[in-house]
Amino acid sequence: MSDLIHELVNDRIQTLHREAEEQRLALRVSRVERARRGVRKANDRLRKALSQQF
């Protein structure tokens, strides 16, 4: 019985580690997407400013 409990605990720990890694990855993806949106907005502002000069 003790071995079964030990296995269950280890499985749960591994699951928690995987879920934590997935959360970290999702956070990195959302930061990259936010940065890309910022770059697009900056490019649009620059394009607009340059087109108004000429």
Secondary structure, DSSP 8 states (H G I E B T S, - for coil): -HHHHHHHHHHHHHHHHHHHHHHHHHHHHHHHHHHHHHHHHHHHHHHHHHHHH-
